[in-house]
Amino acid sequence: MNATLFIALTIVDSVTALILFAGFLSDRMRLFPVWHKLGLLLAVAGLLSQVFRNLIYLTTGVSPSDSDTPMWALKDLGIDCIGIYYFSIAMKRRYETRTN
């Protein structure tokens, strides 16, 4: 991958992390379930770690090692938390409509 693509990816990840974090700080977030809040925070942490990883690559030209803890995977876990929560709601509603 060339540097231009990494720069674009770093900018997009940074902006997305800022938008998600601003949304997390919103007053309306009190209405959302804990799984949703946890998922957003994990996604923000994963996106920011990906940004820092990209910045290391862009400034040094060397890709950092992920062998110990790939922090960028937190963004995937955050999306998983949100998805699992909404899937469980859908299954619960489906079960309730079948039993009634």
DSSP file (Angstrom, degrees, kcal/mol; ACC not computed):
  #  RESIDUE AA STRUCTURE BP1 BP2  ACC     N-H-->O    O-->H-N    N-H-->O    O-->H-N    TCO  KAPPA ALPHA  PHI   PSI    X-CA   Y-CA   Z-CA
    1    1 A M              0   0    0      0, 0.0     2,-0.1     0, 0.0     0, 0.0   0.000 360.0 360.0 360.0 142.2    0.0    0.0    0.0
    2    2 A N     >  -     0   0    0      1,-0.1     4,-1.6     4,-0.0     3,-0.3  -0.407 360.0-107.6 -88.1 168.7    1.3    3.4   -0.8
    3    3 A A  H  > S+     0   0    0      1,-0.2     4,-2.6     2,-0.2     5,-0.2   0.829 114.3  61.5 -64.9 -33.3    1.6    6.3    1.7
    4    4 A T  H  > S+     0   0    0      1,-0.2     4,-2.4     2,-0.2    -1,-0.2   0.910 104.9  47.6 -61.5 -42.0   -1.4    8.2    0.2
    5    5 A L  H  > S+     0   0    0     -3,-0.3     4,-2.6     2,-0.2    -1,-0.2   0.895 111.8  50.1 -66.3 -39.8   -3.8    5.4    1.1
    6    6 A F  H  X S+     0   0    0     -4,-1.6     4,-2.3     2,-0.2    -2,-0.2   0.886 110.4  50.3 -65.7 -37.8   -2.4    5.2    4.6
    7    7 A I  H  X S+     0   0    0     -4,-2.6     4,-2.3     2,-0.2    -2,-0.2   0.932 112.2  47.0 -64.3 -45.2   -2.8    8.9    5.1
    8    8 A A  H  X S+     0   0    0     -4,-2.4     4,-2.6     1,-0.2    -2,-0.2   0.916 113.1  48.8 -62.5 -43.5   -6.4    8.8    3.9
    9    9 A L  H  X S+     0   0    0     -4,-2.6     4,-2.6     1,-0.2    -1,-0.2   0.885 110.6  51.1 -63.8 -38.9   -7.1    5.8    6.1
   10   10 A T  H  X S+     0   0    0     -4,-2.3     4,-2.2     2,-0.2    -1,-0.2   0.901 111.5  47.3 -65.3 -41.4   -5.6    7.5    9.1
   11   11 A I  H  X S+     0   0    0     -4,-2.3     4,-2.6     2,-0.2     5,-0.2   0.932 113.4  47.6 -65.8 -45.9   -7.7   10.7    8.5
   12   12 A V  H  X S+     0   0    0     -4,-2.6     4,-2.5     1,-0.2    -2,-0.2   0.921 113.0  48.3 -63.0 -43.9  -10.9    8.7    8.1
   13   13 A D  H  X S+     0   0    0     -4,-2.6     4,-2.3    -5,-0.2    -1,-0.2   0.897 112.1  50.0 -63.0 -39.7  -10.2    6.6   11.2
   14   14 A S  H  X S+     0   0    0     -4,-2.2     4,-2.2     2,-0.2    -2,-0.2   0.934 112.8  45.1 -64.1 -46.9   -9.4    9.8   13.2
   15   15 A V  H  X S+     0   0    0     -4,-2.6     4,-2.4     1,-0.2    -2,-0.2   0.908 113.3  50.5 -64.9 -42.1  -12.6   11.5   12.1
   16   16 A T  H  X S+     0   0    0     -4,-2.5     4,-2.7    -5,-0.2     5,-0.2   0.909 109.7  50.5 -63.0 -42.2  -14.7    8.4   12.7
   17   17 A A  H  X S+     0   0    0     -4,-2.3     4,-2.4     1,-0.2    -1,-0.2   0.907 111.3  48.8 -62.8 -41.3  -13.2    8.0   16.2
   18   18 A L  H  X S+     0   0    0     -4,-2.2     4,-2.5     2,-0.2    -2,-0.2   0.908 112.0  48.3 -64.7 -41.6  -14.0   11.7   17.0
   19   19 A I  H  X S+     0   0    0     -4,-2.4     4,-2.3     2,-0.2    -2,-0.2   0.929 113.4  46.9 -64.6 -45.5  -17.6   11.4   15.7
   20   20 A L  H  X S+     0   0    0     -4,-2.7     4,-2.0     2,-0.2    -2,-0.2   0.901 113.5  48.1 -64.5 -40.2  -18.2    8.2   17.7
   21   21 A F  H  X S+     0   0    0     -4,-2.4     4,-1.6     2,-0.2    -1,-0.2   0.900 110.9  50.4 -68.5 -39.3  -16.7    9.7   20.9
   22   22 A A  H  < S+     0   0    0     -4,-2.5     4,-0.4     1,-0.2    -2,-0.2   0.900 110.7  50.4 -63.1 -39.4  -18.7   12.9   20.5
   23   23 A G  H >< S+     0   0    0     -4,-2.3     3,-0.9     1,-0.2    -2,-0.2   0.866 106.6  55.0 -64.2 -36.2  -21.8   10.7   20.1
   24   24 A F  H 3< S+     0   0    0     -4,-2.0    -1,-0.2     1,-0.2    -2,-0.2   0.853 106.7  50.8 -65.0 -34.1  -20.9    8.8   23.2
   25   25 A L  T 3< S+     0   0    0     -4,-1.6    -1,-0.2    -5,-0.1    -2,-0.2   0.511  87.4 116.5 -81.4  -4.7  -20.7   12.1   25.2
   26   26 A S  S X  S-     0   0    0     -3,-0.9     3,-1.1    -4,-0.4     4,-0.3  -0.268  74.4-124.9 -64.6 149.8  -24.2   13.1   23.9
   27   27 A D  G >  S+     0   0    0      1,-0.2     3,-1.4     2,-0.2     4,-0.2   0.830 109.6  62.7 -62.9 -32.6  -27.0   13.5   26.4
   28   28 A R  G >  S+     0   0    0      1,-0.3     3,-1.8     2,-0.2     4,-0.4   0.686  82.3  80.2 -68.3 -16.8  -29.1   11.0   24.5
   29   29 A M  G X  S+     0   0    0     -3,-1.1     3,-1.2     1,-0.3    -1,-0.3   0.741  76.4  73.2 -64.9 -20.8  -26.6    8.3   25.1
   30   30 A R  G <  S+     0   0    0     -3,-1.4    -1,-0.3    -4,-0.3    -2,-0.2   0.799  93.1  55.9 -60.1 -26.8  -28.1    7.8   28.6
   31   31 A L  G <  S+     0   0    0     -3,-1.8    -1,-0.2    -4,-0.2    -2,-0.2   0.660  91.3  90.1 -80.3 -16.5  -31.1    6.2   26.8
   32   32 A F  S <  S-     0   0    0     -3,-1.2     5,-0.0    -4,-0.4    -3,-0.0  -0.476  84.2-103.9 -83.4 153.3  -28.9    3.5   25.1
   33   33 A P     >  -     0   0    0      0, 0.0     4,-1.9     0, 0.0     3,-0.4  -0.230  30.2-107.5 -71.9 164.4  -28.1    0.2   26.7
   34   34 A V  H  > S+     0   0    0      1,-0.2     4,-3.0     2,-0.2     5,-0.2   0.862 117.9  58.7 -60.6 -38.3  -24.8   -0.7   28.3
   35   35 A W  H  > S+     0   0    0      1,-0.2     4,-2.4     2,-0.2    -1,-0.2   0.889 105.9  49.2 -60.2 -38.6  -23.9   -3.0   25.4
   36   36 A H  H  > S+     0   0    0     -3,-0.4     4,-2.3     2,-0.2    -1,-0.2   0.923 112.6  46.9 -66.7 -44.5  -24.2   -0.1   23.0
   37   37 A K  H  X S+     0   0    0     -4,-1.9     4,-2.4     2,-0.2    -2,-0.2   0.925 113.4  48.4 -63.0 -45.5  -22.1    2.2   25.1
   38   38 A L  H  X S+     0   0    0     -4,-3.0     4,-2.5     1,-0.2     5,-0.2   0.912 110.5  51.9 -61.4 -42.9  -19.4   -0.5   25.6
   39   39 A G  H  X S+     0   0    0     -4,-2.4     4,-2.3    -5,-0.2    -1,-0.2   0.902 109.6  49.1 -61.5 -42.1  -19.4   -1.2   21.9
   40   40 A L  H  X S+     0   0    0     -4,-2.3     4,-2.5     2,-0.2    -1,-0.2   0.925 111.8  48.2 -64.1 -44.1  -18.9    2.5   21.0
   41   41 A L  H  X S+     0   0    0     -4,-2.4     4,-2.4     1,-0.2    -2,-0.2   0.903 112.4  48.6 -64.6 -40.3  -16.0    2.9   23.5
   42   42 A L  H  X S+     0   0    0     -4,-2.5     4,-2.5     2,-0.2    -1,-0.2   0.904 111.5  50.3 -64.8 -40.3  -14.3   -0.3   22.2
   43   43 A A  H  X S+     0   0    0     -4,-2.3     4,-2.6    -5,-0.2    -2,-0.2   0.910 110.8  48.9 -64.4 -41.6  -14.7    0.9   18.6
   44   44 A V  H  X S+     0   0    0     -4,-2.5     4,-2.6     2,-0.2     5,-0.2   0.931 112.0  48.8 -63.1 -45.1  -13.2    4.3   19.5
   45   45 A A  H  X S+     0   0    0     -4,-2.4     4,-2.1     1,-0.2    -2,-0.2   0.909 113.3  47.5 -61.7 -42.2  -10.2    2.7   21.3
   46   46 A G  H  X S+     0   0    0     -4,-2.5     4,-1.9     2,-0.2    -1,-0.2   0.900 112.0  49.0 -66.2 -41.3   -9.6    0.4   18.4
   47   47 A L  H  X S+     0   0    0     -4,-2.6     4,-2.2     2,-0.2    -2,-0.2   0.912 111.9  48.8 -65.2 -41.8   -9.8    3.2   15.8
   48   48 A L  H  X S+     0   0    0     -4,-2.6     4,-2.5     1,-0.2    -2,-0.2   0.888 110.1  50.8 -67.1 -37.6   -7.4    5.3   17.8
   49   49 A S  H  X S+     0   0    0     -4,-2.1     4,-2.1    -5,-0.2    -1,-0.2   0.871 110.0  50.9 -66.9 -33.9   -4.9    2.5   18.2
   50   50 A Q  H  X S+     0   0    0     -4,-1.9     4,-2.5     2,-0.2    -2,-0.2   0.886 108.9  52.0 -67.1 -38.1   -5.1    1.9   14.4
   51   51 A V  H  X S+     0   0    0     -4,-2.2     4,-2.6     2,-0.2    -2,-0.2   0.944 111.3  46.0 -62.0 -47.9   -4.5    5.7   13.9
   52   52 A F  H  X S+     0   0    0     -4,-2.5     4,-2.0     1,-0.2    -2,-0.2   0.875 111.9  51.8 -64.4 -36.5   -1.4    5.5   16.1
   53   53 A R  H  X S+     0   0    0     -4,-2.1     4,-1.9     2,-0.2    -1,-0.2   0.915 111.1  47.5 -64.4 -42.9   -0.2    2.4   14.4
   54   54 A N  H  X S+     0   0    0     -4,-2.5     4,-2.8     1,-0.2    -2,-0.2   0.894 109.7  53.3 -64.8 -39.7   -0.6    4.1   11.0
   55   55 A L  H  X S+     0   0    0     -4,-2.6     4,-2.3     2,-0.2     5,-0.2   0.884 106.8  52.1 -64.3 -37.6    1.2    7.2   12.2
   56   56 A I  H  X>S+     0   0    0     -4,-2.0     4,-2.4     2,-0.2     5,-0.5   0.930 112.3  46.1 -61.8 -44.1    4.2    5.0   13.4
   57   57 A Y  H  X5S+     0   0    0     -4,-1.9     4,-2.2     1,-0.2    -2,-0.2   0.916 113.2  49.0 -63.9 -42.9    4.3    3.4    9.9
   58   58 A L  H  <5S+     0   0    0     -4,-2.8    -1,-0.2     1,-0.2    -2,-0.2   0.851 117.6  39.9 -67.9 -34.0    4.0    6.8    8.2
   59   59 A T  H  <5S+     0   0    0     -4,-2.3    -1,-0.2    -5,-0.2    -2,-0.2   0.825 131.2  23.2 -86.1 -31.6    6.8    8.4   10.2
   60   60 A T  H  <5S-     0   0    0     -4,-2.4    -3,-0.2    -5,-0.2    -2,-0.2   0.702  89.7-131.1-107.1 -23.7    9.3    5.5   10.5
   61   61 A G  S  <<S+     0   0    0     -4,-2.2     2,-0.5    -5,-0.5    -4,-0.2   0.483  74.2 109.9  83.4   2.0    8.4    3.4    7.5
   62   62 A V        -     0   0    0     -6,-0.5    -1,-0.3    -5,-0.0    -2,-0.2  -0.938  68.8-130.4-114.7 131.8    8.4    0.3    9.7
   63   63 A S        -     0   0    0     -2,-0.5    -9,-0.1    -3,-0.1   -10,-0.0  -0.680  30.2-122.0 -80.1 125.1    5.2   -1.5   10.6
   64   64 A P        -     0   0    0      0, 0.0     2,-0.2     0, 0.0    -1,-0.1  -0.292  28.4-103.5 -68.0 153.1    4.9   -2.1   14.3
   65   65 A S        -     0   0    0      1,-0.1     4,-0.2     2,-0.0     3,-0.2  -0.547  27.8-172.9 -78.0 138.1    4.6   -5.6   15.7
   66   66 A D        +     0   0    0     -2,-0.2    -1,-0.1     1,-0.1     0, 0.0   0.171  52.0 113.4-109.5  13.7    1.2   -6.8   16.8
   67   67 A S  S    S+     0   0    0      1,-0.2    -1,-0.1     2,-0.1    -2,-0.0   0.821  79.6  39.5 -63.8 -31.9    2.3  -10.1   18.3
   68   68 A D  S    S-     0   0    0      1,-0.2    -1,-0.2    -3,-0.2    -2,-0.1   0.978 134.5  -9.2 -80.4 -61.8    1.6   -9.2   21.9
   69   69 A T        -     0   0    0     -4,-0.2     2,-1.7     0, 0.0    -1,-0.2  -0.883  55.7-152.8-143.4 105.8   -1.7   -7.3   21.8
   70   70 A P    >   -     0   0    0      0, 0.0     3,-1.9     0, 0.0     4,-0.2  -0.602  17.8-179.0 -79.0  89.5   -3.3   -6.1   18.6
   71   71 A M  G >  S+     0   0    0     -2,-1.7     3,-2.0     1,-0.3     4,-0.3   0.758  72.8  71.8 -62.7 -25.9   -5.2   -3.2   20.0
   72   72 A W  G >  S+     0   0    0      1,-0.3     3,-1.2   -23,-0.2     4,-0.5   0.730  82.5  72.9 -63.9 -19.4   -6.7   -2.3   16.7
   73   73 A A  G <> S+     0   0    0     -3,-1.9     4,-1.9     1,-0.2     3,-0.4   0.647  76.1  80.7 -69.4 -13.6   -8.9   -5.4   17.0
   74   74 A L  H <> S+     0   0    0     -3,-2.0     4,-2.6     1,-0.2    -1,-0.2   0.835  83.6  60.6 -62.3 -30.8  -10.9   -3.5   19.7
   75   75 A K  H <> S+     0   0    0     -3,-1.2     4,-1.9    -4,-0.3    -1,-0.2   0.896 105.4  47.9 -64.3 -36.0  -12.8   -1.8   16.9
   76   76 A D  H  > S+     0   0    0     -4,-0.5     4,-2.3    -3,-0.4    -2,-0.2   0.907 111.1  50.3 -67.7 -41.3  -14.0   -5.2   15.7
   77   77 A L  H  X S+     0   0    0     -4,-1.9     4,-2.5     2,-0.2    -2,-0.2   0.878 108.6  53.3 -64.3 -36.8  -15.0   -6.2   19.2
   78   78 A G  H  X S+     0   0    0     -4,-2.6     4,-1.9     2,-0.2    -1,-0.2   0.921 110.5  45.5 -63.3 -44.2  -16.9   -2.9   19.6
   79   79 A I  H  X S+     0   0    0     -4,-1.9     4,-2.6     1,-0.2    -2,-0.2   0.880 111.4  54.5 -66.3 -37.0  -18.9   -3.5   16.4
   80   80 A D  H  X S+     0   0    0     -4,-2.3     4,-3.1     2,-0.2     5,-0.3   0.916 105.9  52.0 -61.4 -43.8  -19.5   -7.1   17.6
   81   81 A C  H  X S+     0   0    0     -4,-2.5     4,-2.1     1,-0.2    -2,-0.2   0.933 112.8  44.3 -58.8 -47.1  -20.9   -5.9   20.9
   82   82 A I  H  X S+     0   0    0     -4,-1.9     4,-2.2     1,-0.2    -1,-0.2   0.922 115.6  48.0 -65.2 -43.5  -23.4   -3.6   19.2
   83   83 A G  H  X S+     0   0    0     -4,-2.6     4,-2.3     1,-0.2    -2,-0.2   0.909 111.1  49.4 -64.5 -43.1  -24.3   -6.3   16.6
   84   84 A I  H  X S+     0   0    0     -4,-3.1     4,-2.5     2,-0.2    -1,-0.2   0.893 109.9  52.8 -63.8 -39.4  -24.8   -9.0   19.2
   85   85 A Y  H  X S+     0   0    0     -4,-2.1     4,-2.0    -5,-0.3    -2,-0.2   0.954 112.6  42.8 -61.5 -49.6  -27.0   -6.8   21.3
   86   86 A Y  H  X S+     0   0    0     -4,-2.2     4,-2.2     1,-0.2    -1,-0.2   0.843 112.9  53.5 -69.1 -31.4  -29.3   -5.9   18.4
   87   87 A F  H  X S+     0   0    0     -4,-2.3     4,-2.5     2,-0.2    -1,-0.2   0.910 108.1  50.3 -65.5 -41.4  -29.4   -9.5   17.2
   88   88 A S  H  X S+     0   0    0     -4,-2.5     4,-2.3     2,-0.2    -2,-0.2   0.878 109.7  50.9 -65.7 -36.1  -30.4  -10.6   20.7
   89   89 A I  H  X S+     0   0    0     -4,-2.0     4,-2.6     2,-0.2     5,-0.2   0.932 110.7  49.0 -63.5 -44.9  -33.2   -8.0   20.7
   90   90 A A  H  X S+     0   0    0     -4,-2.2     4,-2.2     1,-0.2    -2,-0.2   0.909 112.8  46.9 -62.6 -41.5  -34.4   -9.2   17.3
   91   91 A M  H  X S+     0   0    0     -4,-2.5     4,-2.4     2,-0.2    -1,-0.2   0.882 111.4  51.8 -68.0 -37.1  -34.4  -12.8   18.4
   92   92 A K  H  X S+     0   0    0     -4,-2.3     4,-2.5     2,-0.2    -2,-0.2   0.922 111.3  46.8 -64.7 -43.8  -36.2  -12.0   21.7
   93   93 A R  H  X S+     0   0    0     -4,-2.6     4,-2.2     2,-0.2    -2,-0.2   0.893 111.7  51.4 -64.9 -38.8  -38.9  -10.1   19.8
   94   94 A R  H  X S+     0   0    0     -4,-2.2     4,-1.5    -5,-0.2    -2,-0.2   0.914 111.6  47.1 -64.7 -41.7  -39.3  -13.0   17.3
   95   95 A Y  H  X S+     0   0    0     -4,-2.4     4,-1.7     1,-0.2    -2,-0.2   0.899 111.1  51.8 -65.6 -40.8  -39.6  -15.4   20.2
   96   96 A E  H  X S+     0   0    0     -4,-2.5     4,-1.2     1,-0.2    -2,-0.2   0.870 108.6  50.5 -66.0 -36.3  -42.2  -13.2   21.9
   97   97 A T  H  < S+     0   0    0     -4,-2.2    -1,-0.2     1,-0.2    -2,-0.2   0.828 110.1  50.7 -71.2 -29.9  -44.4  -12.9   18.8
   98   98 A R  H  < S+     0   0    0     -4,-1.5    -1,-0.2     1,-0.2    -2,-0.2   0.836 111.6  46.9 -74.2 -32.3  -44.4  -16.7   18.3
   99   99 A T  H  <        0   0    0     -4,-1.7    -2,-0.2     1,-0.2    -1,-0.2   0.697 360.0 360.0 -85.0 -17.9  -45.4  -17.4   21.9
  100  100 A N     <        0   0    0     -4,-1.2    -1,-0.2    -5,-0.2    -2,-0.2   0.464 360.0 360.0 -92.5 360.0  -48.2  -14.8   22.0
